[in-house]
Amino acid sequence: MAGIRVTKVDWQRSRNGAAHHTQEYPCPELVVRRGQPFNLTLELSRAPDCEETLIFMVETGPRASEALHTKAVFQTSELELGEGWTAAKEAQMENTLTVSLASPPNAVIGRYLLSIRLSSHRKHSNRRLGEFVLLFNPWCAEDDVFLASEEERQEYVLNDSGIIFQGVEKHIRAQGWNYGQFEEDILNICLSILDRSPGHQNNPATDVSCRHDPIYVTRVISAMVNSNNDRGVVQGQWQGKYGGGTSPLHWRGSVAILQKWLKGRYKPVKYGQCWVFAGVMCTVLRCLGIATRVVSNFNSAHDTDPNLSVDKYVDSFGRTLEDLTEDSMWNFHVWNESWFARQDLGPSYNGWQVLDATPQEESEGVFRCGPASVTAIREGDVHLAHDGPFVFAEVNADYITWLWHKDESRERVYSNTKKIGRCISTKAVGSNSRVDITDLYKYPEGSRKERQVYSKAVKRLFSLKASGRRTWIRRAGGRCLWHDDLLEPATKPSITGKFKLLEPPMLGHDLRLALCLANLTSRVQQVRVNLSGATILYTRKPVAEILHESHAVRLGRQEEKRIPITISYSKYKEDLTEDKKILLAAMCLVTKGEKLLVEKDITLEDFITVKRAHPGASGEGLSPV
């Protein structure tokens, strides 16, 4: 009898795509998810007899091997047994055979080659059936990325558009973003990102074998979305100068960026800032099958030490001293959360994991951040992998202001120490509304529990014992100070103050506001008020000074006074960046030596004229762009 051979393969794309939630991928190969069966129909040269066996082989990556779990050889059986790859006969009609293949729920993800060997009476027929792509599977309970809620899977895996929140704490605005994970070439590009990583270039076989682990994969993607170490996807730029590229403010989605990276032969795309990095990483991780969302943190700390405090050095006008201040507080910062189990930490740390592709600080010698368990951050377990201290500081650092004197001495100034990590936001499931998830990251600011967690984090970070052993921290000017001293609050002054806008801050108009001061005592107070203002980037980095003036103010008993402030459009227009942000500061010096720093971030709004043209009405209205 002539040897049997495969003459045709039907990948059942429609049926498998619907079952695996992959029907939206436009690529020619079948796309399926791990830990879940998929069907193939094989047309054979003749009907197989009972002594003939079908042996399948799957391979992924270079130098695939069974030892590295990048290759598997398995034959059809009546029952699906074992923990590896399996094949089972589903149906047979003459020379047509339908088989069900299934990968283990911890299989390596990526592009596979499927081959078949038909054996009988010492005759063998080998055939390459073709390629398919295997993804993570949030629908599979045994997969580390399993997510129980179908509504959340629809949102965090399958939704190809979303909202990224930006602005300032008091004025949060929504920016639409096209993730586009199902658009042309995007899946291939996402797999190429993994293959372009330094780990793959140096040792491709080992790198591919690690792609069963969402911890490993997300850490690679976090590094590769920025271009700092590896000719990754996006090049960052925060100086307000975007020559030779696209302003970060002009991107509206990830697809154009990823396609440009591919067409440019993997040359980094110019330019990105935090929301661009987060948008691109959300696309890549959703595309690979990991539930991912974009998160915005307002008043986000960048702690460079790290000592879990943001130490800001100012002069007598409240102006930031750039050469001394290494830490910073951004108006907002955007990162990602992905949902998966932490096999390395234990089940109590499963769930949302912080990932950040914005190149801020190195992690194990590479610009990347995470995955850091959100639960670990809330509980102050900053000793756990990965990058816990940095993420903890972003949402819960103490904000400490130091007045730097000419003799290089310094003095702690009273300011709001509860301002870091406000209105942590993400898009709601199933709608475009904003959901505040601050309570997932920390206990209520200033509460006893929050202070306990902060103290715990400090002790874990510096290996302090309950006895209170002190640790030196080297800070600005080469001076050293006790870490304990950083936690001592400045003396609360006997006055309060805040800036109040008198008119909406509109681009092209003069800025009118007032500094409102109040005497909290029953004695007369003499206050020296030094005012400064500067145009800034959203990272709060000053660009140019636009206000510098002093006032002597006499406050009677329990008296409140207003100091009017006007900044003309001509004064700020030349130095305003695309961020359209201004920072005002008032250093209030009370006669007894008390000091109060008051700050306000302002975002100028664009307005356009809208003409109404419905019957029986006329006129104009103002609408924000």
C-alpha angles and dihedrals in degrees: 000000000000118000117266120243140176113255101176141010127210109195091192090225096176096049095041093043092055093046093048098038089240102112092110094066107102097201119119094239124081112260117206138162127244124256092029130096122247128188133233128184116212124197109210131200087244140348111292119240125225094263095056118095132203115217119188128200128194124191134179131183130002120315091010113200139176089231090061092042090240092113132045132181117196139153135218119275135174091243129044101237136166135031097271134068114319138192127198132181110245102177141346129200115175105294096355120092128184116200132185116220124192134184124210114263090247096050120140110265122228142070115334135194114220120204133174134208121198113199132189136146093351091307119120133191119192124191136171105228096191143259132303134177122237119203138185113276120222088177093062115087092208094053116098089231094055113144115191100206117082091200090055092046089053090051104038100035109023105030107100097193135047151150129274116198119221140159128067132317094262095042112037116178132191124235119194116228131192108216091180097186090160097051126112116299094353096116091049090048092050091053089047090056089061091047093049093055118114090240090059094043091052099041112003099175094052092042093054091047089059094056092093088077120079089202090060096041095049091048090053092048091048088058097041099050088068121055101220101108107011118027086266126174108278132035114213125227125178103164097089092247115113105169115154092021148044123290111248087234092063099059115100100178148001102253098078090047095050093044091048090052090053096044091047090057093252096311109153114262116238122255139016142153129187099291091049092052090047094047093051093046091050089054093050096047095044088048091054091049103259116131105242138171136184118245128194122203118195119214089016118190124226103199109189099181097041106233098132092251133094106224113199122187118205138175126233090282094054092252115150113249100224097192092057102034112082097161121069143186115222120209085235138348128198128211139151138258121205126190119232144118122273103224087171095056106029135259096288087071096050119118129048116024124192116236124177125185095181105112103238107129133004121254113200089343096311132094102249138103132215164300087221117168112243088213090054090051092051092049095045094244091148093154092075125095131297123034096309097156093055094049092043090054092049091062105024113022118133111248108225125185121201125194107219114211127206091250087059092250116130138209130200112243124209111249138141109296092182097065101094117097106017132168095358100199144189136169115275121248108263098003142057095244122119121254120201109221098171091122090062089063103039146358117260109304112262094010121134091250092050091051090048091052091048091052090047091052092050092050092047092048096049097031090239118172126220088261088073100243106189127237127204118234118195111219142166120334091021091281123143128218138176115265087224088063091058089063095053108102121231117250110276108242125231093242134060130206144181139173117245125194113229094192133019108275102249125180110246094027133093114267112239123187143130137230106229114206126186130192110223094192139070092239130083113262130203112208131186109208118198112190127197135169135185140177108246144186118245086262085065091244107150118243105178137347115248102167132042121156143128134219134190108218128190113203118195124209110310087344126156123206136181125219107201116221128193125183111187121224090239089058097056106024097086095051101040113115128210087269087068092211133146128187120206124194134187120192106199114198114194119203094247092059097264115142131201126186117202120188135180131187115210127192114198115223127221115226129192132191115252118195116210114218106179119128118280096013138084138171142084136276137192120240128179115244 
